[in-house]
Amino acid sequence: MDTPLINHRQALENLLRFEGSVSELERPWQRLPYDYDGLPVVLTMAHIKHALQRRIDEDITAKDLEIWADLVEGRPGIEYEDEEQCSDLLFRLSTPEINQPLSVESCRHILAELK
């Protein structure tokens, strides 16, 4: 991902897809403004399931999943497919210290709840 050439909307899309490392996904936000008034992107349940599956497969750490959820949660330019469910899941994932640790087993349990 070539950060200087990436636009705000593309950075949002990349963030939702969670296909790179957390450091790659964080990089654009070091130079892009927090506010965004362009065409929004939509966080779907498939995006959240993909993130959980990456944790279950141990492609990412619990901290990576927490950081991803924190980056997504409440970010301007991101709308939710299901406002209540997405908000609840992002809150659970971004605050494991007050919810539950993001172990492989807990992520399996969350994913099973979504099927």
Rosetta blueprint (number, residue, H / E / L):
1 M L
2 D L
3 T H
4 P H
5 L H
6 I L
7 N L
8 H H
9 R H
10 Q H
11 A H
12 L H
13 E H
14 N H
15 L H
16 L H
17 R H
18 F L
19 E L
20 G L
21 S L
22 V H
23 S H
24 E H
25 L H
26 E H
27 R H
28 P H
29 W H
30 Q H
31 R L
32 L L
33 P L
34 Y L
35 D L
36 Y L
37 D L
38 G L
39 L L
40 P L
41 V E
42 V E
43 L E
44 T L
45 M H
46 A H
47 H H
48 I H
49 K H
50 H H
51 A H
52 L H
53 Q H
54 R H
55 R H
56 I H
57 D L
58 E L
59 D L
60 I L
61 T L
62 A H
63 K H
64 D H
65 L H
66 E H
67 I H
68 W H
69 A H
70 D H
71 L H
72 V H
73 E L
74 G L
75 R L
76 P L
77 G L
78 I E
79 E E
80 Y E
81 E L
82 D L
83 E H
84 E H
85 Q H
86 C H
87 S H
88 D H
89 L H
90 L H
91 F H
92 R H
93 L H
94 S H
95 T L
96 P L
97 E L
98 I L
99 N L
100 Q L
101 P L
102 L L
103 S L
104 V H
105 E H
106 S H
107 C H
108 R H
109 H H
110 I H
111 L H
112 A H
113 E H
114 L H
115 K L
